[in-house]
Amino acid sequence: MIDSDSFLAELAESRRRAQSAARVGNTFASDRRDLPPALDLIIEKGGRIQPQLARSAFASATARVGVPSGERAQVESWLGCFGDEANWLLDTQASSIVALEFSVYITPLKLFSRPGEYQLFERTLSFRTPTRVFALFSIPPDRGMWRGWYSGVHWRTPILIPPSRVRSGPDGNEFEFSYVDPSAPLLPAFETLLGPPIQPY
């Protein structure tokens, strides 16, 4: 019997294939734009992303466009359609990425229960929003995540990523998300975050 996670993953993959097929033959050269370095980076790391047509971190799912994709041609096509008006969402689960969200003023030391874990947190790819930092980690293919983590751990939820922009502060000025160090590696998640090895059926 197929489990719910596998069913949803297969359904999403089927929708991605249909999306790619619909694009082929209907995209003109003028519809394509060079990707911003921040989008180029996350695609190279295996990220699957989609546009969000809203300048808010709390926009509803109705603002999202298409099915998250890691295909460069698909993202270029979206960029040609929506340009700088789009923000960008990372589908963490489809990308096998977990994001740790925390305040720029407080480091979540309680997460790091084993020697060396805090050093991984400092070295991995991360980005800043007006008040938060997101540290990204890859999930090994043979591992899952522990259930019931607190709200600062994003694994099944999409998150806005650079170069998204949101309105911030009393004046409503726009703030552009940016990577702390674009050359940083996407490190594997540390053991405290991971569940037991996944057993094959």
PyRosetta script that sets phi, psi and omega in degrees:
from pyrosetta import init, pose_from_sequence

init()
pose = pose_from_sequence("MIDSDSFLAELAESRRRAQSAARVGNTFASDRRDLPPALDLIIEKGGRIQPQLARSAFASATARVGVPSGERAQVESWLGCFGDEANWLLDTQASSIVALEFSVYITPLKLFSRPGEYQLFERTLSFRTPTRVFALFSIPPDRGMWRGWYSGVHWRTPILIPPSRVRSGPDGNEFEFSYVDPSAPLLPAFETLLGPPIQPY")
pose.set_psi(1, 134.8)
pose.set_omega(1, 179.8)
pose.set_phi(2, -80.2)
pose.set_psi(2, 137.7)
pose.set_omega(2, 179.3)
pose.set_phi(3, -84.0)
pose.set_psi(3, 169.0)
pose.set_omega(3, -173.4)
pose.set_phi(4, -65.3)
pose.set_psi(4, -37.7)
pose.set_omega(4, 179.7)
pose.set_phi(5, -62.5)
pose.set_psi(5, -43.2)
pose.set_omega(5, -179.8)
pose.set_phi(6, -66.6)
pose.set_psi(6, -39.7)
pose.set_omega(6, 178.7)
pose.set_phi(7, -61.9)
pose.set_psi(7, -46.1)
pose.set_omega(7, -179.3)
pose.set_phi(8, -66.3)
pose.set_psi(8, -36.9)
pose.set_omega(8, 178.3)
pose.set_phi(9, -64.9)
pose.set_psi(9, -42.0)
pose.set_omega(9, 178.4)
pose.set_phi(10, -66.5)
pose.set_psi(10, -38.7)
pose.set_omega(10, 178.2)
pose.set_phi(11, -63.6)
pose.set_psi(11, -44.2)
pose.set_omega(11, 179.1)
pose.set_phi(12, -64.0)
pose.set_psi(12, -39.5)
pose.set_omega(12, 179.3)
pose.set_phi(13, -65.7)
pose.set_psi(13, -37.8)
pose.set_omega(13, 177.1)
pose.set_phi(14, -63.7)
pose.set_psi(14, -41.1)
pose.set_omega(14, 178.4)
pose.set_phi(15, -67.2)
pose.set_psi(15, -35.5)
pose.set_omega(15, 177.6)
pose.set_phi(16, -64.8)
pose.set_psi(16, -41.6)
pose.set_omega(16, 178.9)
pose.set_phi(17, -63.2)
pose.set_psi(17, -41.8)
pose.set_omega(17, 178.5)
pose.set_phi(18, -64.3)
pose.set_psi(18, -39.3)
pose.set_omega(18, 178.4)
pose.set_phi(19, -62.9)
pose.set_psi(19, -42.7)
pose.set_omega(19, 179.1)
pose.set_phi(20, -65.6)
pose.set_psi(20, -41.9)
pose.set_omega(20, -179.5)
pose.set_phi(21, -64.1)
pose.set_psi(21, -37.7)
pose.set_omega(21, 179.5)
pose.set_phi(22, -67.9)
pose.set_psi(22, -30.2)
pose.set_omega(22, -178.8)
pose.set_phi(23, -75.1)
pose.set_psi(23, -39.0)
pose.set_omega(23, -176.3)
pose.set_phi(24, -61.7)
pose.set_psi(24, 127.4)
pose.set_omega(24, -180.0)
pose.set_phi(25, 87.6)
pose.set_psi(25, -7.0)
pose.set_omega(25, -179.6)
pose.set_phi(26, -120.9)
pose.set_psi(26, 7.9)
pose.set_omega(26, -179.1)
pose.set_phi(27, -112.3)
pose.set_psi(27, 117.2)
pose.set_omega(27, 178.9)
pose.set_phi(28, -89.1)
pose.set_psi(28, 158.9)
pose.set_omega(28, -178.7)
pose.set_phi(29, -56.8)
pose.set_psi(29, -34.4)
pose.set_omega(29, -178.2)
pose.set_phi(30, -69.6)
pose.set_psi(30, -14.3)
pose.set_omega(30, 179.9)
pose.set_phi(31, -82.3)
pose.set_psi(31, -11.5)
pose.set_omega(31, -174.9)
pose.set_phi(32, -94.1)
pose.set_psi(32, 145.1)
pose.set_omega(32, 174.0)
pose.set_phi(33, -135.3)
pose.set_psi(33, 147.3)
pose.set_omega(33, 175.3)
pose.set_phi(34, -61.7)
pose.set_psi(34, 138.8)
pose.set_omega(34, -178.2)
pose.set_phi(35, -74.7)
pose.set_psi(35, 141.0)
pose.set_omega(35, 170.5)
pose.set_phi(36, -60.1)
pose.set_psi(36, 149.2)
pose.set_omega(36, -178.9)
pose.set_phi(37, -53.3)
pose.set_psi(37, -35.4)
pose.set_omega(37, -177.5)
pose.set_phi(38, -65.8)
pose.set_psi(38, -37.2)
pose.set_omega(38, 177.3)
pose.set_phi(39, -74.2)
pose.set_psi(39, -39.3)
pose.set_omega(39, 176.5)
pose.set_phi(40, -56.5)
pose.set_psi(40, -43.0)
pose.set_omega(40, -177.1)
pose.set_phi(41, -62.4)
pose.set_psi(41, -49.3)
pose.set_omega(41, -174.8)
pose.set_phi(42, -69.8)
pose.set_psi(42, -31.3)
pose.set_omega(42, 175.8)
pose.set_phi(43, -66.6)
pose.set_psi(43, -41.2)
pose.set_omega(43, 177.3)
pose.set_phi(44, -61.8)
pose.set_psi(44, -28.0)
pose.set_omega(44, 179.2)
pose.set_phi(45, -84.3)
pose.set_psi(45, 3.2)
pose.set_omega(45, 179.5)
pose.set_phi(46, 92.0)
pose.set_psi(46, 11.6)
pose.set_omega(46, -179.0)
pose.set_phi(47, -72.2)
pose.set_psi(47, 144.3)
pose.set_omega(47, 172.9)
pose.set_phi(48, -111.7)
pose.set_psi(48, 122.7)
pose.set_omega(48, -170.1)
pose.set_phi(49, -129.8)
pose.set_psi(49, 166.2)
pose.set_omega(49, 176.1)
pose.set_phi(50, -153.0)
pose.set_psi(50, 156.7)
pose.set_omega(50, 178.5)
pose.set_phi(51, -75.2)
pose.set_psi(51, 152.1)
pose.set_omega(51, 170.0)
pose.set_phi(52, -128.8)
pose.set_psi(52, 122.9)
pose.set_omega(52, -175.5)
pose.set_phi(53, -93.5)
pose.set_psi(53, 62.6)
pose.set_omega(53, 177.9)
pose.set_phi(54, -161.7)
pose.set_psi(54, 145.9)
pose.set_omega(54, -179.8)
pose.set_phi(55, -97.0)
pose.set_psi(55, 41.7)
pose.set_omega(55, -177.5)
pose.set_phi(56, -137.7)
pose.set_psi(56, 142.1)
pose.set_omega(56, 175.3)
pose.set_phi(57, -74.9)
pose.set_psi(57, -9.2)
pose.set_omega(57, -176.0)
pose.set_phi(58, -114.7)
pose.set_psi(58, 20.4)
pose.set_omega(58, -180.0)
pose.set_phi(59, -65.1)
pose.set_psi(59, 149.4)
pose.set_omega(59, -179.7)
pose.set_phi(60, -76.3)
pose.set_psi(60, 169.1)
pose.set_omega(60, -179.3)
pose.set_phi(61, -63.3)
pose.set_psi(61, -19.5)
pose.set_omega(61, -179.9)
pose.set_phi(62, -67.6)
pose.set_psi(62, -16.5)
pose.set_omega(62, 178.8)
pose.set_phi(63, -83.3)
pose.set_psi(63, -7.7)
pose.set_omega(63, -177.8)
pose.set_phi(64, -82.9)
pose.set_psi(64, 151.3)
pose.set_omega(64, -179.1)
pose.set_phi(65, -120.5)
pose.set_psi(65, 129.4)
pose.set_omega(65, 171.8)
pose.set_phi(66, 70.3)
pose.set_psi(66, -162.9)
pose.set_omega(66, 179.9)
pose.set_phi(67, -111.2)
pose.set_psi(67, 134.3)
pose.set_omega(67, -179.2)
pose.set_phi(68, -50.9)
pose.set_psi(68, 134.4)
pose.set_omega(68, -174.2)
pose.set_phi(69, -137.2)
pose.set_psi(69, 147.6)
pose.set_omega(69, 172.7)
pose.set_phi(70, -107.0)
pose.set_psi(70, 9.9)
pose.set_omega(70, 179.4)
pose.set_phi(71, -83.1)
pose.set_psi(71, 124.6)
pose.set_omega(71, -179.9)
pose.set_phi(72, -58.7)
pose.set_psi(72, -42.8)
pose.set_omega(72, -178.2)
pose.set_phi(73, -61.0)
pose.set_psi(73, -38.2)
pose.set_omega(73, 179.6)
pose.set_phi(74, -67.0)
pose.set_psi(74, -43.1)
pose.set_omega(74, -179.6)
pose.set_phi(75, -67.6)
pose.set_psi(75, -37.8)
pose.set_omega(75, 176.0)
pose.set_phi(76, -61.9)
pose.set_psi(76, -39.6)
pose.set_omega(76, 178.4)
pose.set_phi(77, -64.0)
pose.set_psi(77, -44.9)
pose.set_omega(77, 176.9)
pose.set_phi(78, -60.6)
pose.set_psi(78, -43.4)
pose.set_omega(78, -178.9)
pose.set_phi(79, -62.7)
pose.set_psi(79, -37.9)
pose.set_omega(79, 176.7)
pose.set_phi(80, -64.4)
pose.set_psi(80, -33.2)
pose.set_omega(80, -179.7)
pose.set_phi(81, -77.0)
pose.set_psi(81, -43.3)
pose.set_omega(81, -169.0)
pose.set_phi(82, -109.9)
pose.set_psi(82, -17.2)
pose.set_omega(82, 176.6)
pose.set_phi(83, 55.9)
pose.set_psi(83, -142.1)
pose.set_omega(83, -176.2)
pose.set_phi(84, -77.0)
pose.set_psi(84, -2.5)
pose.set_omega(84, 179.2)
pose.set_phi(85, -75.8)
pose.set_psi(85, -16.3)
pose.set_omega(85, -175.6)
pose.set_phi(86, -91.2)
pose.set_psi(86, 140.6)
pose.set_omega(86, 161.3)
pose.set_phi(87, -93.4)
pose.set_psi(87, 173.6)
pose.set_omega(87, -174.1)
pose.set_phi(88, -132.5)
pose.set_psi(88, 131.9)
pose.set_omega(88, -179.9)
pose.set_phi(89, -108.1)
pose.set_psi(89, 138.0)
pose.set_omega(89, 172.5)
pose.set_phi(90, -99.8)
pose.set_psi(90, 124.5)
pose.set_omega(90, 173.5)
pose.set_phi(91, -82.4)
pose.set_psi(91, 100.0)
pose.set_omega(91, -172.3)
pose.set_phi(92, -63.5)
pose.set_psi(92, -43.8)
pose.set_omega(92, -175.6)
pose.set_phi(93, -67.7)
pose.set_psi(93, -45.9)
pose.set_omega(93, 179.6)
pose.set_phi(94, -65.1)
pose.set_psi(94, -25.0)
pose.set_omega(94, -178.9)
pose.set_phi(95, -90.4)
pose.set_psi(95, -3.7)
pose.set_omega(95, -174.8)
pose.set_phi(96, 54.6)
pose.set_psi(96, 45.6)
pose.set_omega(96, 178.8)
pose.set_phi(97, -126.7)
pose.set_psi(97, 139.9)
pose.set_omega(97, 172.4)
pose.set_phi(98, -115.6)
pose.set_psi(98, 140.3)
pose.set_omega(98, -179.6)
pose.set_phi(99, -117.2)
pose.set_psi(99, 131.4)
pose.set_omega(99, 173.7)
pose.set_phi(100, -100.8)
pose.set_psi(100, 120.9)
pose.set_omega(100, -178.8)
pose.set_phi(101, -106.4)
pose.set_psi(101, 133.5)
pose.set_omega(101, 178.6)
pose.set_phi(102, -154.4)
pose.set_psi(102, 166.0)
pose.set_omega(102, -178.8)
pose.set_phi(103, -68.8)
pose.set_psi(103, 146.4)
pose.set_omega(103, 175.9)
pose.set_phi(104, -66.3)
pose.set_psi(104, -13.9)
pose.set_omega(104, -176.9)
pose.set_phi(105, -100.1)
pose.set_psi(105, -13.8)
pose.set_omega(105, -174.8)
pose.set_phi(106, -135.1)
pose.set_psi(106, 126.9)
pose.set_omega(106, 175.9)
pose.set_phi(107, -91.4)
pose.set_psi(107, 130.3)
pose.set_omega(107, -175.9)
pose.set_phi(108, -78.1)
pose.set_psi(108, 69.9)
pose.set_omega(108, -174.9)
pose.set_phi(109, -61.0)
pose.set_psi(109, -25.2)
pose.set_omega(109, -178.0)
pose.set_phi(110, -64.4)
pose.set_psi(110, -17.8)
pose.set_omega(110, 178.9)
pose.set_phi(111, -74.7)
pose.set_psi(111, -22.9)
pose.set_omega(111, -170.0)
pose.set_phi(112, -101.5)
pose.set_psi(112, 92.1)
pose.set_omega(112, -173.3)
pose.set_phi(113, -99.1)
pose.set_psi(113, -6.5)
pose.set_omega(113, -177.8)
pose.set_phi(114, -122.8)
pose.set_psi(114, 153.1)
pose.set_omega(114, 179.5)
pose.set_phi(115, -58.8)
pose.set_psi(115, 136.2)
pose.set_omega(115, 176.3)
pose.set_phi(116, 90.0)
pose.set_psi(116, -13.5)
pose.set_omega(116, -176.4)
pose.set_phi(117, -68.8)
pose.set_psi(117, -37.4)
pose.set_omega(117, -179.9)
pose.set_phi(118, -65.7)
pose.set_psi(118, -33.5)
pose.set_omega(118, 177.8)
pose.set_phi(119, -64.8)
pose.set_psi(119, -36.8)
pose.set_omega(119, 175.9)
pose.set_phi(120, -62.4)
pose.set_psi(120, -42.4)
pose.set_omega(120, 179.4)
pose.set_phi(121, -60.0)
pose.set_psi(121, -38.9)
pose.set_omega(121, -179.7)
pose.set_phi(122, -73.0)
pose.set_psi(122, -27.7)
pose.set_omega(122, -172.7)
pose.set_phi(123, -93.8)
pose.set_psi(123, -24.0)
pose.set_omega(123, -173.0)
pose.set_phi(124, -73.9)
pose.set_psi(124, 165.5)
pose.set_omega(124, 178.6)
pose.set_phi(125, -60.8)
pose.set_psi(125, 132.0)
pose.set_omega(125, -179.7)
pose.set_phi(126, -147.6)
pose.set_psi(126, 161.0)
pose.set_omega(126, 177.4)
pose.set_phi(127, -142.0)
pose.set_psi(127, 163.2)
pose.set_omega(127, -175.6)
pose.set_phi(128, -115.1)
pose.set_psi(128, 143.7)
pose.set_omega(128, 168.0)
pose.set_phi(129, -114.4)
pose.set_psi(129, -175.9)
pose.set_omega(129, -178.6)
pose.set_phi(130, -55.6)
pose.set_psi(130, -37.2)
pose.set_omega(130, -175.1)
pose.set_phi(131, -129.8)
pose.set_psi(131, -0.4)
pose.set_omega(131, -173.7)
pose.set_phi(132, -130.3)
pose.set_psi(132, 159.1)
pose.set_omega(132, 170.6)
pose.set_phi(133, -122.3)
pose.set_psi(133, 139.2)
pose.set_omega(133, 176.8)
pose.set_phi(134, -117.9)
pose.set_psi(134, 119.4)
pose.set_omega(134, 175.0)
pose.set_phi(135, -100.6)
pose.set_psi(135, 129.5)
pose.set_omega(135, -174.3)
pose.set_phi(136, -106.2)
pose.set_psi(136, 139.7)
pose.set_omega(136, 177.5)
pose.set_phi(137, -136.4)
pose.set_psi(137, 146.3)
pose.set_omega(137, 174.6)
pose.set_phi(138, -85.5)
pose.set_psi(138, 150.3)
pose.set_omega(138, 177.3)
pose.set_phi(139, -103.9)
pose.set_psi(139, 121.1)
pose.set_omega(139, 179.2)
pose.set_phi(140, -55.5)
pose.set_psi(140, 146.3)
pose.set_omega(140, -174.8)
pose.set_phi(141, -63.0)
pose.set_psi(141, -22.4)
pose.set_omega(141, -178.0)
pose.set_phi(142, -101.5)
pose.set_psi(142, 15.1)
pose.set_omega(142, -178.6)
pose.set_phi(143, -127.3)
pose.set_psi(143, 153.0)
pose.set_omega(143, 172.8)
pose.set_phi(144, -112.7)
pose.set_psi(144, -169.1)
pose.set_omega(144, 179.0)
pose.set_phi(145, -111.7)
pose.set_psi(145, 148.6)
pose.set_omega(145, 171.8)
pose.set_phi(146, -65.4)
pose.set_psi(146, 143.4)
pose.set_omega(146, 179.3)
pose.set_phi(147, -82.4)
pose.set_psi(147, 158.1)
pose.set_omega(147, 169.6)
pose.set_phi(148, 79.1)
pose.set_psi(148, 21.2)
pose.set_omega(148, 178.2)
pose.set_phi(149, -70.9)
pose.set_psi(149, 157.6)
pose.set_omega(149, -177.4)
pose.set_phi(150, -69.0)
pose.set_psi(150, 172.3)
pose.set_omega(150, -168.7)
pose.set_phi(151, -64.6)
pose.set_psi(151, -14.7)
pose.set_omega(151, -179.7)
pose.set_phi(152, -82.1)
pose.set_psi(152, -1.8)
pose.set_omega(152, 177.5)
pose.set_phi(153, -104.7)
pose.set_psi(153, 118.6)
pose.set_omega(153, -177.6)
pose.set_phi(154, -108.8)
pose.set_psi(154, 115.0)
pose.set_omega(154, 176.4)
pose.set_phi(155, -129.9)
pose.set_psi(155, -39.1)
pose.set_omega(155, 179.9)
pose.set_phi(156, -103.4)
pose.set_psi(156, 4.3)
pose.set_omega(156, -177.1)
pose.set_phi(157, -116.7)
pose.set_psi(157, 140.5)
pose.set_omega(157, 175.6)
pose.set_phi(158, -72.4)
pose.set_psi(158, 149.3)
pose.set_omega(158, 178.5)
pose.set_phi(159, -130.9)
pose.set_psi(159, 146.1)
pose.set_omega(159, 172.6)
pose.set_phi(160, -68.5)
pose.set_psi(160, 140.4)
pose.set_omega(160, -178.7)
pose.set_phi(161, -130.1)
pose.set_psi(161, 165.0)
pose.set_omega(161, 174.6)
pose.set_phi(162, -58.9)
pose.set_psi(162, 143.9)
pose.set_omega(162, 7.0)
pose.set_phi(163, -98.8)
pose.set_psi(163, 40.2)
pose.set_omega(163, 179.0)
pose.set_phi(164, -58.6)
pose.set_psi(164, 154.8)
pose.set_omega(164, 178.8)
pose.set_phi(165, -129.7)
pose.set_psi(165, 139.4)
pose.set_omega(165, 176.8)
pose.set_phi(166, -131.0)
pose.set_psi(166, 154.7)
pose.set_omega(166, 175.5)
pose.set_phi(167, -82.0)
pose.set_psi(167, 133.6)
pose.set_omega(167, -173.6)
pose.set_phi(168, -141.2)
pose.set_psi(168, 149.7)
pose.set_omega(168, 175.4)
pose.set_phi(169, 83.4)
pose.set_psi(169, 170.3)
pose.set_omega(169, -176.7)
pose.set_phi(170, -65.3)
pose.set_psi(170, -24.3)
pose.set_omega(170, 179.9)
pose.set_phi(171, -89.2)
pose.set_psi(171, -6.2)
pose.set_omega(171, 179.0)
pose.set_phi(172, 70.5)
pose.set_psi(172, 26.4)
pose.set_omega(172, 178.2)
pose.set_phi(173, -69.7)
pose.set_psi(173, 149.8)
pose.set_omega(173, -179.3)
pose.set_phi(174, -84.1)
pose.set_psi(174, 138.3)
pose.set_omega(174, 177.2)
pose.set_phi(175, -119.1)
pose.set_psi(175, 128.3)
pose.set_omega(175, 179.6)
pose.set_phi(176, -96.6)
pose.set_psi(176, 126.9)
pose.set_omega(176, 176.6)
pose.set_phi(177, -63.3)
pose.set_psi(177, 145.9)
pose.set_omega(177, 179.9)
pose.set_phi(178, -148.3)
pose.set_psi(178, 149.4)
pose.set_omega(178, 176.9)
pose.set_phi(179, -74.9)
pose.set_psi(179, 138.6)
pose.set_omega(179, 178.9)
pose.set_phi(180, -63.5)
pose.set_psi(180, -45.2)
pose.set_omega(180, 177.4)
pose.set_phi(181, -144.8)
pose.set_psi(181, 98.6)
pose.set_omega(181, -176.6)
pose.set_phi(182, -59.9)
pose.set_psi(182, -19.7)
pose.set_omega(182, -179.9)
pose.set_phi(183, -87.1)
pose.set_psi(183, -2.4)
pose.set_omega(183, -179.1)
pose.set_phi(184, -67.7)
pose.set_psi(184, 146.2)
pose.set_omega(184, 178.3)
pose.set_phi(185, -77.4)
pose.set_psi(185, 157.9)
pose.set_omega(185, 170.4)
pose.set_phi(186, -91.1)
pose.set_psi(186, 100.2)
pose.set_omega(186, -173.1)
pose.set_phi(187, -82.8)
pose.set_psi(187, 154.4)
pose.set_omega(187, 174.9)
pose.set_phi(188, -63.9)
pose.set_psi(188, 146.3)
pose.set_omega(188, 178.7)
pose.set_phi(189, -59.6)
pose.set_psi(189, 142.9)
pose.set_omega(189, 179.8)
pose.set_phi(190, -77.6)
pose.set_psi(190, 160.0)
pose.set_omega(190, -166.8)
pose.set_phi(191, -58.5)
pose.set_psi(191, -33.6)
pose.set_omega(191, -178.2)
pose.set_phi(192, -59.0)
pose.set_psi(192, -30.4)
pose.set_omega(192, -178.3)
pose.set_phi(193, -82.3)
pose.set_psi(193, -21.6)
pose.set_omega(193, -168.5)
pose.set_phi(194, -92.8)
pose.set_psi(194, 146.8)
pose.set_omega(194, 173.1)
pose.set_phi(195, -85.7)
pose.set_psi(195, -175.5)
pose.set_omega(195, 179.7)
pose.set_phi(196, -67.2)
pose.set_psi(196, 160.4)
pose.set_omega(196, 177.3)
pose.set_phi(197, -55.0)
pose.set_psi(197, 141.8)
pose.set_omega(197, 179.1)
pose.set_phi(198, -77.7)
pose.set_psi(198, 125.7)
pose.set_omega(198, -179.6)
pose.set_phi(199, -87.6)
pose.set_psi(199, 131.3)
pose.set_omega(199, 177.1)
pose.set_phi(200, -67.0)
pose.set_psi(200, 149.7)
pose.set_omega(200, 178.6)
pose.set_phi(201, -76.4)
pose.dump_pdb("model.pdb")
